[in-house]
Amino acid sequence: MAPEHETNASAEDPETNPESTEIDPMEAEAFLVELGIDDAVIDATPPETREIMFRLASERREADDARMRALADFRNFQRRSLENESRAHREGSAELVRGLLPAIDHFDLALQSAETATSIDQVVTGVRMVRDEIVRALGSQGVAEITAPTGTEFEPGQHEAIGTLPAAQVQGNAEPGTIAITVSPGFAIGDYVLRPAKVMLVAENGA
């Protein structure tokens, strides 16, 4: 009989069985009024039912509070994510611009030199320095130049054919259908092609 007595005592213990915790009737009634339930309905409701209604309403309010907290946390997460994305974009743009500033300086120097240059070679050298500086700046951001030497196999993803040249006009022994010359280089970031290299192909025999 002792174990049964202990079981019953445990079932009535508020610490081990929260549902057995007594609820102040006045508190329950005030809470139900706060929820908008008519006084007549409350008065006609048995105390036991009021207690159940109070518990259910309390659980719902706690769930609503938890949902609102979770929603607020999610909105804060969205805001921080947008701020971080904006900051990363701004910092990336700033890094690229910083890399291009020396190229602008070289442009200025090239223009100044062109005014006093005694040969076209000096002008060409200045322009080449500017181009190299820009390519280095792009390279610092992971941008690679796509080159297409003569005789290279044509790759649709990397190259864009804009015409053909007779084999007699192509240096070396490039096979028909391969690249004759590169008109303008392409650029890529990793495997993502920003712009394919524009090339001319070696014409087929007799073309």
Secondary structure, DSSP 8 states (H G I E B T S, - for coil): -HHHHHHHHHHH-TTT-GGGS---HHHHHHHHHHTT--HHHHHTS-HHHHHHHHHHHHHHHHHHHHHHHHHHHHHHHHHHHHHHHHHHHHHHHHHHHHHHHHHHHHHHHHHHHHHH-SSHHHHHHHHHHHHHHHHHHHHHTTEEEE---TT----TTTEEEEEEE-GGGSSS---TTSEEEEEE-EEEETTEEEE-EEEEEE--TT-
